[in-house]
Amino acid sequence: MSRLPSLSPELLAPELQEDHAALARLRRHSATARSDVYRALGEERSATIEGPASALLFSPGLAPRVTDLGLHLRNGSSLPVALMELVILSVAAHWRCAYAWDNHAGYALRAGISEAVIATLRDGRSPVLPEGQALALRYARSLLDRRSIDDGLHREVLARFRERGVVELAALVGYYGLLCSVLTAFDVPARGDRRPFAATTSR
C-alpha cells in the first residue's frame, strides 16, 4: 500500500493541476521512432495518478521537470532502446523497486529482450548478452554496486559508445536511481500490486 493518498487530477490543488496538464503535454509531444516500444505499455493514462508522478506532483514544478529529463533520455539518446531497458532493469533490480521493474520489464520484452534474460536480471545474476549490452550492464552495475568505474572499464565503454554514450549511460543510471528512490520512499506499488521480487533473495 502506498504511503501517498490516491489522487485523481481533479482533486489536485490548482498549481498541481497545471503540473499534471504539463505532464500530459510532454507525453503527448514526445513521439519518436522509439515510440513503438512504449506505446500501449504503461503509456496509457488512467483516471488516477500513479507511479513517480503520484509523489512528484506534491512538489510544484518538480514532476514536469523530472519527466522532461526522462523523456529526453528515452527519445534523444544515442543508445539502442534494448540496451537502455537492460540498464534500467538493472537499476530497478538493485533497488528492488516493484513499480519500476514491472513497468520496464514490459518495455524490455517489447524491445526484444527475452523473458529468460529479464528473469536473470531480476534475480541479480548476469545473463548472457551481446557484447555491447553486456558492457553497458557491467558499467551500470559498477556504478550501483561499487559507486565507481575503474579506468579499464571506462576505456572499454568509451571505445564502444564514445563520450556521448558514456554520459547517457551514467545519466540513465542516475535518473532511474532518482525515480526508484522516490518510489521506494513512498512505497508505491506496481500496478495490480504485483510483487516481482517476492520470491528472490535480498541483494
MOGIVEN-V676561 format. One line per field, one symbol per residue. phi: phi as a letter, one per 40 degrees, with the letter a starting at -180 (. if undefined). burial: b if it has 24 or more other ideal C-beta (glycine too) atoms within 12 Angstrom, else e. Layout:
# MOGIVEN-V676561
phi: ???
burial: ???
This chain:
# MOGIVEN-V676561
phi: .ccbccbbdccccdccccccccdccdccbbcacccdcbcgbgccbccbcbgdccbcccbdgcdccccccccccccbccccdccccccccccccdcfcccccdccccccdcchcccccccccdcgcbccbddccccccdcccccccbfabccccdccccccbgddccdccccccccccdccccccdbfcccdgfcbcbccbccc
burial: ebebeebebeebeeebeebbebbeebbeebeeebeebbeeebbeeeeebbbbbbbbbbeeeebbebbbbbbebbbebebbbbbbbbbbbbbbbbbbbbbbbbbbbbbbbbbebeeebbebbbebeebebeebbbbbbbbbbbbbeeeebeeebeeebeebbeeebbebbbbbbbbbbbbbebbbebebbbbeeeebbeeeeee
